[in-house]
Protein backbone atom coordinates (compact mmCIF):
# COMPACT_ATOMS: atom_id res chain seq x y z
CA UNK A 1 0.00 0.00 0.00
CA UNK A 2 1.41 3.43 -0.81
CA UNK A 3 2.29 5.89 1.96
CA UNK A 4 -0.80 8.08 1.75
CA UNK A 5 -3.23 5.18 1.97
CA UNK A 6 -1.21 3.51 4.73
CA UNK A 7 -1.37 6.68 6.85
CA UNK A 8 -5.05 7.13 6.22
CA UNK A 9 -6.15 3.52 6.59
CA UNK A 10 -3.58 1.62 8.66
CA UNK A 11 -1.73 4.16 10.81
CA UNK A 12 -4.91 5.65 12.25
CA UNK A 13 -5.39 4.40 15.82
CA UNK A 14 -12.36 1.66 7.91
CA UNK A 15 -20.88 -3.15 15.02
CA UNK A 16 -24.35 -2.49 15.10
CA UNK A 17 -25.95 -1.21 11.92
CA UNK A 18 -28.30 1.68 12.55
CA UNK A 19 -31.21 3.13 10.59
CA UNK A 20 -31.07 0.40 7.94
CA UNK A 21 -33.29 -2.10 6.24
CA UNK A 22 -31.77 -5.24 4.81
CA UNK A 23 -31.09 -5.27 1.10
CA UNK A 24 -33.61 -7.45 -0.76
CA UNK A 25 -32.39 -11.00 -1.22
CA UNK A 26 -29.14 -10.76 0.74
CA UNK A 27 -30.04 -11.02 4.43
CA UNK A 28 -28.43 -14.22 5.68
CA UNK A 29 -26.84 -14.92 2.31
CA UNK A 30 -23.29 -16.21 1.95
CA UNK A 31 -20.53 -13.65 2.32
CA UNK A 32 -19.43 -13.60 -1.33
CA UNK A 33 -23.00 -13.09 -2.46
CA UNK A 34 -23.40 -10.21 -0.01
CA UNK A 35 -20.11 -8.63 -1.13
CA UNK A 36 -21.03 -8.82 -4.81
CA UNK A 37 -24.51 -7.45 -4.14
CA UNK A 38 -23.03 -4.59 -2.11
CA UNK A 39 -20.69 -3.65 -4.96
CA UNK A 40 -23.44 -3.88 -7.57
CA UNK A 41 -26.50 -2.51 -5.78
CA UNK A 42 -25.07 0.08 -3.39
CA UNK A 43 -24.17 2.98 -5.64
CA UNK A 44 -23.67 5.46 -2.81
CA UNK A 45 -23.64 5.45 0.97
CA UNK A 46 -22.57 7.34 4.03
CA UNK A 47 -21.83 6.16 7.52
CA UNK A 48 -19.49 6.17 10.50
CA UNK A 49 -16.42 4.14 11.40
CA UNK A 50 -14.13 3.29 14.27
CA UNK A 51 -10.64 2.01 13.63
CA UNK A 52 -8.25 0.14 15.93
CA UNK A 53 -4.65 -0.87 15.33
CA UNK A 54 -3.94 -4.00 17.37
CA UNK A 55 -0.65 -5.04 18.95
CA UNK A 56 0.63 -8.58 18.59
CA UNK A 57 -0.86 -9.42 22.02
CA UNK A 58 -4.30 -8.25 20.88
CA UNK A 59 -4.21 -4.98 22.79
CA UNK A 60 -5.15 -1.70 21.13
CA UNK A 61 -2.17 0.40 20.06
CA UNK A 62 -4.17 3.20 18.43
CA UNK A 63 -7.79 4.05 17.83
CA UNK A 64 -9.65 6.67 15.83
CA UNK A 65 -13.13 7.40 14.53
CA UNK A 66 -14.89 9.46 11.93
CA UNK A 67 -17.29 9.26 9.01
CA UNK A 68 -17.27 8.32 5.36
CA UNK A 69 -19.25 8.68 2.15
CA UNK A 70 -18.89 7.28 -1.35
CA UNK A 71 -20.46 7.46 -4.78
CA UNK A 72 -19.46 4.90 -7.36
CA UNK A 73 -17.47 4.98 -9.50
CA UNK A 74 -14.33 6.39 -7.95
CA UNK A 75 -15.56 9.03 -5.53
CA UNK A 76 -15.23 8.75 -1.77
CA UNK A 77 -14.54 10.73 1.38
CA UNK A 78 -12.96 9.25 4.52
CA UNK A 79 -12.69 11.76 7.36
CA UNK A 80 -10.98 11.05 10.67
CA UNK A 81 -12.37 13.37 13.38
CA UNK A 82 -10.95 11.91 16.60
CA UNK A 83 -8.37 11.96 18.15
CA UNK A 84 -6.90 14.12 15.36
CA UNK A 85 -8.10 15.30 11.97
CA UNK A 86 -7.19 13.72 8.64
CA UNK A 87 -9.06 13.67 5.36
CA UNK A 88 -8.93 11.39 2.34
CA UNK A 89 -10.92 12.52 -0.71
CA UNK A 90 -11.19 10.91 -4.15
CA UNK A 91 -12.90 12.92 -6.89
CA UNK A 92 -12.84 10.23 -9.56
CA UNK A 93 -9.51 11.36 -11.00
CA UNK A 94 -7.25 12.25 -8.09
CA UNK A 95 -6.78 11.19 -4.49
CA UNK A 96 -6.12 13.87 -1.87
CA UNK A 97 -4.73 13.05 1.57
CA UNK A 98 -4.81 16.04 3.93
CA UNK A 99 -3.04 15.97 7.29
CA UNK A 100 -4.11 18.93 9.42
CA UNK A 101 -1.19 18.65 11.85
CA UNK A 102 1.32 18.77 8.99
CA UNK A 103 -0.74 21.38 7.09
CA UNK A 104 0.00 19.31 4.00
CA UNK A 105 -1.99 17.61 1.26
CA UNK A 106 -0.57 14.79 -0.86
CA UNK A 107 -2.10 14.38 -4.33
CA UNK A 108 -1.95 11.20 -6.44
CA UNK A 109 -3.69 9.78 -9.49
CA UNK A 110 -6.61 7.71 -8.26
CA UNK A 111 -5.98 4.94 -10.78
CA UNK A 112 -2.51 4.41 -9.29
CA UNK A 113 -3.77 4.44 -5.70
CA UNK A 114 -7.01 2.50 -5.36
CA UNK A 115 -6.54 -0.94 -6.91
CA UNK A 116 -5.42 -3.72 -4.55
CA UNK A 117 -6.03 -1.64 -1.41
CA UNK A 118 -8.54 -1.97 1.44
CA UNK A 119 -10.33 1.07 -0.02
CA UNK A 120 -11.05 -0.88 -3.20
CA UNK A 121 -13.06 -3.42 -1.21
CA UNK A 122 -15.44 -0.73 0.04
CA UNK A 123 -15.45 1.93 -2.65
CA UNK A 124 -14.22 0.20 -5.80
CA UNK A 125 -16.07 -1.42 -8.67
CA UNK A 126 -17.37 -4.94 -9.16
CA UNK A 127 -14.11 -6.27 -10.65
CA UNK A 128 -12.60 -7.27 -7.30
CA UNK A 129 -11.50 -10.68 -8.54
CA UNK A 130 -9.14 -8.93 -10.93
CA UNK A 131 -7.15 -7.64 -7.93
CA UNK A 132 -8.00 -10.15 -5.17
CA UNK A 133 -8.39 -13.86 -4.59
CA UNK A 134 -11.69 -14.22 -2.72
CA UNK A 135 -12.95 -17.07 -0.54
CA UNK A 136 -15.63 -17.51 2.07
CA UNK A 137 -14.82 -18.22 5.71
CA UNK A 138 -16.89 -19.72 8.51
CA UNK A 139 -19.56 -17.56 10.14
CA UNK A 140 -18.66 -15.98 13.49
CA UNK A 141 -19.93 -13.21 15.77
CA UNK A 142 -23.21 -13.14 13.86
CA UNK A 143 -21.46 -12.17 10.61
CA UNK A 144 -20.75 -13.84 7.27
CA UNK A 145 -17.05 -13.52 6.38
CA UNK A 146 -15.07 -13.32 3.16
CA UNK A 147 -11.28 -13.25 2.84
CA UNK A 148 -9.54 -11.19 0.14
CA UNK A 149 -5.89 -11.87 -0.70
CA UNK A 150 -4.17 -9.30 -2.96
CA UNK A 151 -2.85 -10.64 -6.25
CA UNK A 152 -0.21 -7.89 -6.18
CA UNK A 153 2.53 -9.22 -3.90
CA UNK A 154 3.73 -5.65 -3.25
CA UNK A 155 0.36 -4.44 -1.98
CA UNK A 156 1.76 -3.75 1.52
CA UNK A 157 -0.78 -5.94 3.31
CA UNK A 158 -1.34 -9.67 3.35
CA UNK A 159 -5.08 -10.15 3.74
CA UNK A 160 -8.41 -8.47 4.26
CA UNK A 161 -11.24 -10.21 6.10
CA UNK A 162 -14.64 -8.57 5.69
CA UNK A 163 -17.70 -9.40 7.81
CA UNK A 164 -21.20 -8.79 6.44
CA UNK A 165 -24.58 -8.52 8.10
CA UNK A 166 -27.79 -8.00 6.12
CA UNK A 167 -25.92 -7.16 2.94
CA UNK A 168 -23.70 -4.46 4.40
CA UNK A 169 -20.11 -4.48 5.70
CA UNK A 170 -20.00 -4.42 9.50
CA UNK A 171 -16.31 -5.18 10.16
CA UNK A 172 -13.11 -5.20 8.12
CA UNK A 173 -9.83 -6.65 9.39
CA UNK A 174 -6.61 -5.80 7.54
CA UNK A 175 -3.42 -7.75 8.24
CA UNK A 176 -0.28 -6.04 6.98
CA UNK A 177 3.12 -7.39 6.03
CA UNK A 178 4.52 -6.44 9.47
CA UNK A 179 2.16 -8.68 11.41
CA UNK A 180 -0.16 -5.87 12.54
CA UNK A 181 -3.93 -6.02 12.31
CA UNK A 182 -6.18 -3.00 11.81
CA UNK A 183 -9.87 -3.47 12.60
CA UNK A 184 -12.56 -1.21 11.13
CA UNK A 185 -16.12 -1.28 12.43
CA UNK A 186 -18.89 0.43 10.45
CA UNK A 187 -22.19 1.78 11.74
CA UNK A 188 -25.06 4.12 10.85
CA UNK A 189 -24.70 3.21 7.17
CA UNK A 190 -27.30 4.81 4.91
CA UNK A 191 -27.44 2.78 1.70
CA UNK A 192 -27.89 4.68 -1.58
CA UNK A 193 -28.05 7.93 0.37
CA UNK A 194 -28.14 11.27 -1.40
CA UNK A 195 -24.57 12.59 -1.38
CA UNK A 196 -23.69 16.01 -2.75
CA UNK A 197 -20.85 16.35 -5.30
CA UNK A 198 -19.18 18.86 -2.98
CA UNK A 199 -18.32 16.04 -0.58
CA UNK A 200 -15.88 14.68 -3.15
CA UNK A 201 -14.17 17.94 -4.06
CA UNK A 202 -11.04 19.14 -2.34
CA UNK A 203 -9.49 22.59 -2.76
CA UNK A 204 -6.44 23.24 -0.55
CA UNK A 205 -6.81 26.18 1.77
CA UNK A 206 -4.38 29.05 1.46
CA UNK A 207 -1.05 28.15 3.03
CA UNK A 208 -1.47 24.37 2.77
CA UNK A 209 1.62 22.65 1.37
CA UNK A 210 0.67 20.66 -1.75
CA UNK A 211 2.79 17.62 -2.65
CA UNK A 212 2.10 16.05 -6.07
CA UNK A 213 3.15 12.42 -6.46
Number of C-alpha atoms within 10 A of each C-alpha: 19 13 13 21 19 16 15 20 24 26 18 23 21 29 14 12 19 12 10 13 12 13 16 9 12 19 15 16 15 20 28 19 15 26 26 16 18 20 20 12 13 20 16 20 19 21 19 20 22 21 25 23 25 19 14 11 6 10 10 15 15 16 18 20 22 21 19 21 24 27 26 16 14 20 23 27 23 25 21 25 13 14 13 14 15 21 19 24 24 26 21 17 11 18 28 27 24 25 20 13 9 10 13 17 24 17 18 17 15 18 12 11 19 20 22 25 25 27 16 18 23 17 23 22 16 16 13 19 12 11 17 21 13 16 13 16 16 10 14 9 7 10 19 25 25 23 21 22 19 24 14 14 10 12 18 18 24 18 21 24 20 27 26 26 23 21 27 26 26 22 23 23 21 24 19 18 13 9 11 16 22 25 23 24 20 24 21 16 23 20 20 14 16 12 14 10 10 8 17 22 16 19 8 13 11 6 8 15 14 16 12 10 7
